[in-house]
Amino acid sequence: MSSIIFSILSIYVFIVMGYLSKRFFKEQIDERTITLLNVYFLQVFLTFWGLLLHPVNITLLYAPLIYFVVVLCVLLISTLFASKLFTQKKEYSIAMVASIIGNTGNLGIPLNIAIFGEASIPYTTVVNLVNVFVVYTLGVYFYSRGNFDAKTSLKNILKLPILWAAIIAIILSVNHYTPSDAIMNMLMMGAYASMTMQLFLFGIYLYDIKIKEINKKLLTWVMSLKFILLPLVAFIILYNVNLAPMIKGVIFIELLMPLAVANVNLASLYDCKPKIVTALVFISSVLFLGVIFFAVDVLKFLASNT
C-alpha cells in the first residue's frame, strides 16, 4: 500500500514547483507559451516514446477495447443529459469530456506497476494508447466547441501533430520497428520534459484558481461521472466478461484515474475556462487519494469472479 501512496505523491513535487513559480514570478510566467511548446512540440516526443517503448501486440487489444466501450457508454449518457443541465457553451464542453480523460499515463502506469507488477506494462501501454486518441479526438473536439463551431473543431483535431505522431508510431510498432538506443534516449528526453511541463502547467494554473467560483452543478456532474458512473459501468462489464484478474484490474484502475492534466492543456489551448478545468483536475486528484483504497477492495471481488 505504501508503494501506491508513493506513486501518487511523487509526481506532485513538480506541481508544487509550478505553483511556486507562478506565485513568485507572477506575470513573468506565460501559461500560453508553455501550453503551445508542450502540445505542438514536446508531446510529439512523448507520443513516439510511449508507443515505441513496448511493441503493440494484437493479442493485447481486449483491454483497450473494453476501456473504449466504457468511455463511449459514459459519453453517450453525457450526451443525453449534459445539454439539459448546462446551457453555457463552455461549461457544456467541460461537462461532456473532462471525466473521460483520465491520467492513464503519468499516474496510471506507475500505479498499476505498484499493484500488479511489471507484467501489467503491456496492458497499461495499449490502454494509454486508446486514451491518447480519446484526448486528441474527442477531447480536442469538445474543448474546441467551447469557442468554435463543429466544422472548425473537427479541423482542430487534424491540426495537432500529436495525432499524426501516434498514427506513425503505431504503424512503426506494428511493423516491428525497433529504434536505436540513441533515438530512444532522444525521445525519452523529450517525453520526460513533456510530462514535467504538464505538471508544471497544472501547478501554475492552481495558483489562480478559486474553487468557490466553480459551478457546483458542474463540479458534482464531473465528479459523479468520474468516480461513480465510470467505475460502475466498468464493473458491470468486467464482471460479465472472462478475462484474467490482472487485465480486469488494469482496466478498472485506468478508468478510475483522476482527471488528466491534458484537460488543462486543451482547455488552455482553446480558451475553455482553463482555471475551472484546473480546479476540477485538482479536486479529482484529492478525491482519488481516498477512492483508490476502495478500488483495491473492488479488484479483489472482480478477481474472485474470474
Buried (B, 14 or more C-beta within 10 A) or exposed (E): EEEBEEBBEEBBEBBEBBBEBBBEEEEEBEBEEBBBBBBBBBBBBBBBBBBBBBBBEEEBEBBBBBBBEBBBBBBEEBEEEBEEBBEEEBBBBBBBBBBBBBBBBBBBBBBBBBBBEEEBBBBBBBBBBBBBBBBBBBBBBBBBBBBBEEEEBBEBBEEBBBBBBBEBBBEBBEEEEEBEEEEBEBBBEBBBBBBBBBBBBBBBBBBBBEEEEBBEEBBEBBBEBBBEBBBEBBBEBBEEEEBBBBBBBBBBBBBBBBBBBBBBBBBBBBEBBBBBBBBBBBBBBEBBEEBBEEBEEBBEEBEEEB
